[in-house]
Amino acid sequence: MDNLDLLYSALKNDLCYTHEREGYLDVSTTFFFDGDSMNFCLKEVAPKTLKLYTAPNVLDWLAYITYDLTAFTEQINTICARFGAEWDGESLSITFRRNELSLGEAYFKLIEVMGIVGSIRRYIYYPNMP
């Protein structure tokens, strides 16, 4: 049993639904943002190092909420830096070593970042921005 199998069995019951894919684990939340479940992908990028990142439907949701994500790149990067996350223009992610951060902590930290980034323009106002 490899690490993704262990994570699959740990996650499959309560917090989310998981589906094994080629090379990564697809994780869907059991709660919804604006009526849509949020999907995450989890893969092992190095021994004992995992990357949890948002699937494309999260980018669609963020684009819908903010209208122009490219205008807020600096703000998104600042928010990500505060939480130890990364933004590559298409997905939010957290890369972590298993012994430094638990999967649950990474999962909720990424959801927290999504919530804050998803509040840009709707609840967080930046003057002179679209």
C-alpha positions as CSV (number, residue, x, y, z in Angstrom):
1,M,0.0,0.0,0.0
2,D,1.6,3.3,-1.1
3,N,1.1,6.8,0.5
4,L,-1.9,7.7,-1.8
5,D,-3.7,4.5,-0.8
6,L,-3.2,5.4,2.9
7,L,-4.5,9.0,2.3
8,Y,-7.4,7.6,0.3
9,S,-8.5,5.4,3.2
10,A,-8.1,8.2,5.7
11,L,-10.1,10.8,3.8
12,K,-12.9,8.8,2.2
13,N,-15.4,8.8,5.0
14,D,-16.1,12.3,6.4
15,L,-14.4,15.4,5.1
16,C,-14.6,14.7,1.4
17,Y,-15.0,12.2,-1.4
18,T,-11.8,10.8,-3.0
19,H,-11.2,9.2,-6.4
20,E,-7.9,7.7,-7.3
21,R,-6.5,9.1,-10.6
22,E,-3.4,8.4,-12.5
23,G,-0.6,9.8,-10.3
24,Y,-2.7,11.8,-7.9
25,L,-5.8,11.6,-5.7
26,D,-8.8,13.7,-6.6
27,V,-10.4,15.1,-3.4
28,S,-13.9,16.7,-3.5
29,T,-15.3,18.6,-0.5
30,T,-18.5,17.6,1.2
31,F,-19.4,21.3,1.5
32,F,-20.0,23.8,-1.3
33,F,-19.0,27.3,-2.4
34,D,-21.8,29.0,-4.4
35,G,-23.5,25.6,-5.0
36,D,-20.4,23.8,-6.3
37,S,-18.2,21.3,-4.6
38,M,-14.5,22.3,-4.6
39,N,-12.1,19.8,-6.0
40,F,-8.5,19.4,-4.9
41,C,-5.7,17.2,-6.2
42,L,-3.1,15.5,-4.0
43,K,0.1,14.1,-5.2
44,E,3.4,13.0,-3.8
45,V,6.1,15.3,-5.4
46,A,9.1,13.9,-3.6
47,P,9.5,11.3,-0.9
48,K,7.4,12.3,2.1
49,T,6.5,15.6,0.4
50,L,2.9,16.2,-0.8
51,K,1.3,18.9,-2.9
52,L,-2.3,19.7,-2.3
53,Y,-3.7,21.9,-5.1
54,T,-7.0,23.2,-6.5
55,A,-8.6,21.6,-9.5
56,P,-9.7,23.7,-12.5
57,N,-13.2,24.2,-11.1
58,V,-11.8,26.3,-8.3
59,L,-10.2,28.6,-10.9
60,D,-13.6,28.9,-12.6
61,W,-15.2,29.8,-9.3
62,L,-12.5,32.4,-8.4
63,A,-12.8,34.0,-11.9
64,Y,-16.5,34.2,-11.4
65,I,-16.2,35.8,-8.0
66,T,-13.4,38.3,-8.8
67,Y,-14.1,38.9,-12.6
68,D,-10.4,39.6,-13.4
69,L,-7.9,37.5,-11.4
70,T,-4.9,38.8,-13.3
71,A,-5.5,42.3,-11.8
72,F,-5.2,40.8,-8.3
73,T,-2.1,38.7,-8.8
74,E,-0.1,40.8,-6.3
75,Q,-2.8,40.6,-3.7
76,I,-3.3,36.9,-4.2
77,N,0.4,36.2,-3.8
78,T,0.5,38.3,-0.6
79,I,-2.4,36.3,0.8
80,C,-0.7,33.0,-0.2
81,A,2.6,34.0,1.3
82,R,0.8,34.7,4.6
83,F,-0.5,31.1,4.7
84,G,2.5,29.3,3.1
85,A,0.5,28.7,-0.1
86,E,1.4,29.3,-3.7
87,W,-0.6,30.8,-6.7
88,D,0.6,30.0,-10.2
89,G,-2.2,31.9,-12.0
90,E,-4.3,28.8,-12.3
91,S,-4.3,27.0,-9.0
92,L,-3.7,27.6,-5.3
93,S,-1.5,25.0,-3.7
94,I,0.3,24.0,-0.5
95,T,3.4,21.8,-0.7
96,F,4.4,20.2,2.6
97,R,6.4,17.4,4.2
98,R,4.2,14.9,6.0
99,N,6.1,15.3,9.3
100,E,5.8,19.1,9.3
101,L,2.1,19.5,8.5
102,S,-0.7,17.1,8.6
103,L,-3.0,16.5,5.6
104,G,-5.9,17.9,7.6
105,E,-4.0,21.1,8.4
106,A,-3.0,21.6,4.8
107,Y,-6.5,20.9,3.6
108,F,-8.1,23.5,5.9
109,K,-5.3,26.0,5.3
110,L,-5.9,25.8,1.6
111,I,-9.6,26.2,2.1
112,E,-8.9,29.2,4.3
113,V,-6.8,30.7,1.5
114,M,-9.5,30.0,-1.0
115,G,-12.1,31.8,1.2
116,I,-9.9,34.9,1.5
117,V,-9.0,35.0,-2.2
118,G,-12.6,34.4,-3.0
119,S,-13.5,37.4,-1.0
120,I,-11.5,39.8,-3.2
121,R,-13.7,42.3,-4.8
122,R,-16.8,41.0,-3.1
123,Y,-15.9,41.7,0.5
124,I,-12.3,43.0,0.3
125,Y,-12.3,46.2,-1.6
126,Y,-9.2,47.5,-3.4
127,P,-9.6,51.1,-4.7
128,N,-8.8,51.7,-8.4
129,M,-9.1,47.9,-9.2
130,P,-11.6,46.4,-11.6
